[in-house]
């Protein structure tokens, strides 16, 4: 079993603040495998009737555990009243440490009658980070990570399995969307999902999308919200406030995994022109993990000048551009951005950079870094 120390440390960091860590993420992303890495944990699969019966009287079950035990409730939303079980654990047995997993955020599940405010923190498990590829999985081939994607089973397979990808899409609808959100229109939903994967990294135009998918605009917005809550899409909001010519409303929407983006495009390999967009996805995952998704945006003006990612930190706005090749960086959009927002650091994120260095472009000082440096700069663990 490949160890994943980064994510194990993140779970432990949650437990220092709250008794319940809610581990969200798409199916097959490795939640169960990660949960089983916790030493001496009491593991319950809530999909199994036998384990469900053990929780019919949660007070009795939790009372029987050692005082500081770690309890894993895998697929906890399968229980008939999961919020009651978790609430009893947090309130009556605060020394227990609970890891509850699910394919969506807790609020998405209609069975939850209590938000568990103050009792839990949500940790989203992403497809294998590029930093993990290098450090834990022994995979140094960027194109393999981009083309296969980051679901561990696909990443470790010798060839990309398109049957797996197709089956995953059907299972995602049946097990996550249909059950959690009561969506019945399978064909329209999956057509929209494939379209959003093809358009991943672009701005969402709800009217144009509704025409292409033959769905009403309200239906498109509802389905996209469901995909976002179920961790399949990530809407990134624009950063604005300093100029009238900035984009202020329309989000950029990213698919959850580069392998599925490549599959939706019908690509059979990774070409030179594909790498930049897919590398942007990998950097976004690292930033989301490091920042817990806080203060993360993109910036664009009406002339089409764009900054890939902006991290707001108080009054500072750090700007990040993603490039495969350092020499292809165009500093002009960054210069325009810094005229509006002069306070903050500038980063150029490249896959080949093992040791950070700085470059000057006119009056701009840019830190050239790799993903490992982003983890150190914006997060811990």
C-alpha positions as CSV (number, residue, x, y, z in Angstrom):
1,X,0.0,0.0,0.0
2,X,1.4,3.4,-1.0
3,X,1.5,5.7,2.0
4,X,0.0,9.2,1.7
5,X,1.5,11.2,4.6
6,X,0.4,14.6,3.4
7,X,-3.3,13.7,3.7
8,X,-2.9,11.7,6.9
9,X,-1.3,14.9,8.4
10,X,-4.3,16.9,7.1
11,X,-6.7,14.6,8.9
12,X,-4.8,15.0,12.1
13,X,-4.7,18.7,11.7
14,X,-8.6,18.7,11.5
15,X,-8.8,16.7,14.7
16,X,-6.8,19.3,16.6
17,X,-9.7,21.7,15.9
18,X,-12.8,19.5,15.7
19,X,-13.7,16.0,16.7
20,X,-15.1,15.1,13.2
21,X,-13.1,15.2,10.0
22,X,-15.5,15.0,7.0
23,X,-13.4,13.5,4.1
24,X,-15.1,14.4,0.8
25,X,-14.1,13.5,-2.7
26,X,-15.2,11.8,-5.8
27,X,-15.6,8.0,-5.9
28,X,-12.4,6.0,-6.4
29,X,-10.2,8.9,-5.4
30,X,-8.8,6.9,-2.5
31,X,-10.9,7.9,0.5
32,X,-11.3,4.3,1.8
33,X,-7.7,3.4,1.2
34,X,-6.6,6.5,3.0
35,X,-8.9,5.8,5.9
36,X,-7.5,2.3,6.3
37,X,-4.0,3.9,6.7
38,X,-4.9,5.3,10.0
39,X,-3.3,3.1,12.6
40,X,-5.5,1.2,15.1
41,X,-8.7,2.8,13.8
42,X,-12.0,1.1,14.2
43,X,-13.3,0.9,10.6
44,X,-17.0,0.6,9.7
45,X,-18.3,0.4,6.2
46,X,-21.8,2.0,6.4
47,X,-22.7,0.3,3.1
48,X,-22.6,-3.1,4.9
49,X,-25.8,-4.1,6.8
50,X,-23.7,-5.7,9.5
51,X,-21.9,-2.4,10.2
52,X,-25.1,-0.4,10.0
53,X,-26.6,-2.6,12.7
54,X,-23.6,-1.9,15.0
55,X,-24.7,1.8,14.8
56,X,-28.4,1.3,15.5
57,X,-27.7,2.3,19.1
58,X,-24.8,4.8,18.5
59,X,-24.5,5.7,22.2
60,X,-23.9,2.1,23.1
61,X,-21.4,1.6,20.3
62,X,-19.3,4.7,21.1
63,X,-19.4,4.0,24.8
64,X,-17.8,0.6,24.1
65,X,-14.8,2.2,22.4
66,X,-11.5,3.3,24.1
67,X,-11.6,6.9,25.3
68,X,-9.3,8.3,22.6
69,X,-10.2,5.9,19.8
70,X,-10.2,6.7,16.1
71,X,-13.5,5.7,14.4
72,X,-13.8,5.6,10.6
73,X,-17.4,5.8,9.3
74,X,-16.9,5.1,5.6
75,X,-19.8,6.2,3.3
76,X,-21.6,7.5,6.4
77,X,-24.4,9.0,4.3
78,X,-25.7,5.5,3.7
79,X,-27.0,5.4,7.2
80,X,-30.7,6.2,7.8
81,X,-29.9,9.1,10.1
82,X,-26.1,9.9,9.8
83,X,-26.3,13.4,11.4
84,X,-27.7,11.9,14.6
85,X,-24.9,9.3,14.8
86,X,-22.2,12.0,14.3
87,X,-23.8,14.5,16.7
88,X,-23.9,11.9,19.5
89,X,-20.3,11.1,18.9
90,X,-19.2,14.7,18.9
91,X,-21.3,15.9,21.9
92,X,-21.4,12.9,24.2
93,X,-17.9,11.4,23.4
94,X,-15.7,14.4,22.5
95,X,-12.4,12.5,23.1
96,X,-13.2,10.2,20.2
97,X,-11.8,11.1,16.8
98,X,-14.2,10.5,13.9
99,X,-13.4,10.3,10.2
100,X,-16.5,10.3,8.2
101,X,-16.3,9.9,4.4
102,X,-18.6,10.6,1.5
103,X,-18.5,11.5,-2.2
104,X,-20.0,14.9,-1.5
105,X,-20.0,17.6,1.1
106,X,-22.1,16.9,4.1
107,X,-24.7,19.5,3.3
108,X,-25.6,17.8,0.0
109,X,-27.1,14.7,1.7
110,X,-30.8,15.1,2.2
111,X,-30.6,12.8,5.2
112,X,-28.6,15.3,7.2
113,X,-31.0,17.2,9.4
114,X,-28.1,18.9,11.3
115,X,-25.2,20.8,9.8
116,X,-22.9,19.7,12.7
117,X,-21.8,23.3,13.0
118,X,-18.8,23.6,15.2
119,X,-18.3,19.9,15.3
120,X,-16.7,19.1,12.0
121,X,-14.3,20.4,9.3
122,X,-14.5,19.3,5.7
123,X,-11.4,18.1,4.0
124,X,-11.6,17.4,0.3
125,X,-9.3,14.6,-1.0
126,X,-8.1,15.5,-4.5
127,X,-6.8,13.2,-7.2
128,X,-3.1,12.4,-6.6
129,X,-1.2,15.7,-6.3
130,X,1.8,16.3,-8.5
131,X,3.9,16.6,-5.3
132,X,2.6,13.1,-4.3
133,X,3.5,11.7,-7.7
134,X,7.1,12.6,-7.1
135,X,7.4,11.8,-3.4
136,X,5.1,8.9,-2.7
137,X,4.1,7.2,-6.0
138,X,7.4,7.3,-7.7
139,X,6.0,8.8,-10.9
140,X,8.1,11.4,-12.5
141,X,6.5,11.4,-16.0
142,X,4.2,14.5,-16.2
143,X,2.5,13.4,-19.3
144,X,1.5,10.2,-17.6
145,X,-0.1,12.1,-14.7
146,X,-1.9,14.4,-17.1
147,X,-3.2,11.7,-19.4
148,X,-4.0,9.0,-16.9
149,X,-5.4,11.4,-14.3
150,X,-5.0,11.2,-10.6
151,X,-7.4,8.5,-9.4
152,X,-4.8,6.1,-7.9
153,X,-6.1,3.0,-9.8
154,X,-5.8,4.8,-13.2
155,X,-2.5,6.5,-12.4
156,X,-0.9,3.2,-11.5
157,X,-2.2,1.3,-14.4
158,X,0.2,0.7,-17.4
159,X,-2.4,2.2,-19.9
160,X,-5.4,4.4,-19.6
161,X,-8.5,2.4,-19.2
162,X,-11.3,4.1,-21.1
163,X,-13.8,1.5,-20.0
164,X,-13.1,2.4,-16.4
165,X,-13.7,6.1,-17.2
166,X,-17.0,5.4,-18.9
167,X,-18.1,3.2,-16.1
168,X,-17.1,5.8,-13.5
169,X,-19.4,8.4,-15.2
170,X,-22.4,6.0,-15.0
171,X,-21.6,5.1,-11.4
172,X,-21.2,8.8,-10.5
173,X,-24.7,9.6,-11.7
174,X,-26.3,6.5,-10.2
175,X,-24.6,6.5,-6.8
176,X,-23.9,10.1,-6.1
177,X,-26.2,12.3,-8.1
178,X,-29.4,10.3,-8.4
179,X,-29.4,9.2,-4.8
180,X,-28.3,12.5,-3.2
181,X,-30.1,15.0,-5.5
182,X,-32.9,13.0,-6.9
183,X,-31.9,13.9,-10.5
184,X,-33.7,11.7,-13.0
185,X,-32.6,13.0,-16.4
186,X,-29.5,10.8,-16.8
187,X,-28.8,11.5,-20.5
188,X,-29.0,15.3,-20.1
189,X,-27.0,15.3,-16.9
190,X,-24.2,13.2,-18.4
191,X,-24.1,15.3,-21.6
192,X,-23.7,18.4,-19.4
193,X,-20.9,16.7,-17.4
194,X,-19.0,15.8,-20.5
195,X,-19.4,19.3,-21.9
196,X,-18.1,20.8,-18.8
197,X,-15.1,18.5,-18.8
198,X,-14.4,19.5,-22.4
199,X,-14.7,23.2,-21.4
200,X,-12.7,22.7,-18.2
201,X,-10.7,25.8,-17.3
202,X,-13.0,28.1,-19.3
203,X,-15.6,30.6,-18.1
204,X,-19.2,29.2,-17.8
205,X,-21.8,30.8,-20.0
206,X,-25.1,29.3,-18.7
207,X,-27.1,30.5,-21.7
208,X,-24.7,29.0,-24.2
209,X,-24.4,25.8,-22.2
210,X,-28.2,25.4,-22.0
211,X,-28.5,25.7,-25.7
212,X,-25.8,23.1,-26.4
213,X,-27.2,20.6,-23.9
214,X,-30.9,21.2,-24.7
215,X,-31.6,21.9,-21.0
216,X,-33.2,24.9,-19.5
217,X,-31.0,27.6,-17.9
218,X,-32.3,26.9,-14.4
219,X,-31.7,23.2,-14.9
220,X,-28.1,23.8,-16.1
221,X,-27.5,25.9,-12.9
222,X,-29.0,23.3,-10.7
223,X,-27.0,20.4,-12.3
224,X,-23.8,22.4,-12.1
225,X,-24.4,23.1,-8.5
226,X,-24.9,19.3,-7.9
227,X,-21.7,18.5,-9.7
228,X,-19.8,21.1,-7.7
229,X,-21.2,19.8,-4.3
230,X,-20.3,16.3,-5.4
231,X,-16.7,17.4,-6.1
232,X,-16.8,16.7,-9.8
233,X,-16.5,20.4,-10.8
234,X,-14.9,23.4,-9.1
235,X,-16.1,26.9,-9.9
236,X,-13.4,29.5,-9.4
237,X,-14.8,33.1,-8.9
238,X,-13.2,36.2,-10.4
239,X,-11.1,38.5,-8.3
240,X,-12.1,42.1,-8.7
241,X,-12.5,45.5,-7.1
242,X,-9.9,47.7,-8.7
243,X,-11.2,48.6,-12.1
244,X,-14.4,49.0,-14.2
245,X,-13.0,46.7,-17.0
246,X,-12.6,43.6,-14.8
247,X,-14.7,40.5,-15.1
248,X,-16.7,40.3,-12.0
249,X,-19.4,37.6,-12.3
250,X,-18.8,34.7,-14.6
251,X,-16.7,31.9,-12.9
252,X,-14.2,29.6,-14.5
253,X,-15.2,26.0,-14.0
254,X,-12.6,23.2,-13.7
255,X,-13.2,19.5,-14.0
256,X,-12.0,17.4,-11.1
257,X,-9.3,15.4,-12.9
258,X,-7.0,15.8,-15.9
259,X,-7.6,12.2,-17.0
260,X,-11.3,12.8,-17.4
261,X,-10.7,16.1,-19.2
262,X,-8.5,14.3,-21.7
263,X,-11.1,11.5,-22.0
264,X,-13.9,14.0,-22.6
265,X,-11.8,15.7,-25.4
266,X,-11.2,12.3,-27.0
267,X,-7.4,12.7,-26.7
268,X,-5.3,9.6,-27.2
269,X,-2.1,11.2,-26.0
270,X,-0.9,14.5,-24.6
271,X,0.2,17.0,-27.3
272,X,2.4,20.1,-26.7
273,X,-0.7,22.4,-26.8
274,X,-2.5,20.3,-24.2
275,X,0.1,20.4,-21.5
276,X,-0.4,24.0,-20.4
277,X,-4.2,23.7,-19.7
278,X,-3.8,20.4,-17.9
279,X,-0.8,21.7,-15.9
280,X,-3.1,24.5,-14.7
281,X,-5.4,21.9,-13.2
282,X,-2.6,20.3,-11.3
283,X,-1.5,23.6,-9.8
284,X,-5.1,24.4,-8.9
285,X,-5.4,21.1,-6.9
286,X,-2.2,21.9,-5.0
287,X,-3.4,25.4,-4.2
288,X,-6.8,24.2,-3.1
289,X,-5.2,21.6,-0.8
290,X,-2.7,24.1,0.6
291,X,-5.2,27.0,1.2
292,X,-8.2,24.8,2.1
293,X,-9.8,26.7,-0.8
294,X,-9.8,30.0,1.0
295,X,-9.2,33.2,-0.9
296,X,-8.6,31.5,-4.2
297,X,-9.7,33.3,-7.4
298,X,-8.7,34.1,-11.0
299,X,-8.4,37.5,-12.6
300,X,-9.4,38.7,-16.0
301,X,-10.2,42.0,-17.7
302,X,-12.4,42.8,-20.6
303,X,-9.4,43.0,-22.9
304,X,-8.7,39.3,-22.3
305,X,-5.7,39.8,-20.0
306,X,-5.7,37.1,-17.4
307,X,-3.9,35.8,-14.3
308,X,-4.4,32.1,-13.8
309,X,-4.8,32.2,-10.0
310,X,-5.0,34.9,-7.3
311,X,-4.7,34.1,-3.6
312,X,-6.1,36.9,-1.4
313,X,-4.4,37.2,2.0
314,X,-5.8,40.1,3.9
315,X,-4.9,43.2,1.9
316,X,-2.4,41.3,-0.3
317,X,-3.1,39.6,-3.5
318,X,-0.6,37.0,-4.6
319,X,-0.6,36.3,-8.4
320,X,0.2,33.0,-9.9
321,X,0.8,32.0,-13.5
322,X,1.2,28.4,-14.7
323,X,3.6,27.6,-17.5
324,X,5.3,24.4,-18.7
325,X,8.2,26.5,-20.0
326,X,9.6,29.4,-18.0
327,X,10.7,31.2,-21.2
328,X,7.1,31.3,-22.5
329,X,5.9,33.6,-19.7
330,X,4.4,36.8,-20.9
331,X,4.6,39.4,-18.1
332,X,2.2,42.0,-19.6
333,X,-1.0,40.7,-17.9
334,X,0.8,40.6,-14.6
335,X,2.0,44.2,-15.1
336,X,-1.6,45.4,-15.7
337,X,-2.8,43.4,-12.6
338,X,-0.1,45.0,-10.4
339,X,-1.2,48.5,-11.5
340,X,-4.5,47.8,-9.9
341,X,-3.2,45.6,-7.0
342,X,0.4,46.6,-6.2
343,X,0.7,44.6,-2.9
344,X,1.4,40.9,-3.1
345,X,3.9,38.4,-4.4
346,X,4.2,37.1,-8.0
347,X,4.7,33.4,-8.8
348,X,5.5,31.5,-12.0
349,X,4.7,27.8,-11.4
350,X,6.6,25.3,-13.6
351,X,6.8,21.5,-13.4
352,X,10.6,21.4,-14.0
353,X,11.6,23.7,-11.1
354,X,13.1,21.8,-8.2
355,X,14.7,24.8,-6.5
356,X,12.9,28.2,-6.5
357,X,14.6,31.2,-8.0
358,X,13.6,34.8,-8.9
359,X,13.5,36.5,-12.3
360,X,13.0,40.2,-13.0
361,X,10.7,41.4,-15.8
362,X,11.1,45.1,-15.9
363,X,9.9,46.4,-12.5
364,X,8.3,43.0,-11.7
365,X,10.0,40.5,-9.5
366,X,8.7,37.0,-10.1
367,X,9.3,33.9,-8.0
368,X,9.8,30.8,-10.2
369,X,8.6,27.8,-8.2
370,X,7.4,24.2,-8.4
371,X,4.3,22.7,-6.7
372,X,6.3,21.7,-3.6
373,X,7.1,25.3,-3.0
374,X,3.4,26.2,-3.2
375,X,2.7,23.7,-0.4
376,X,5.3,25.4,1.8
377,X,4.2,28.9,0.9
378,X,0.4,28.6,1.2
379,X,-0.2,25.7,3.5
380,X,1.2,23.2,6.0
381,X,1.2,19.5,6.4
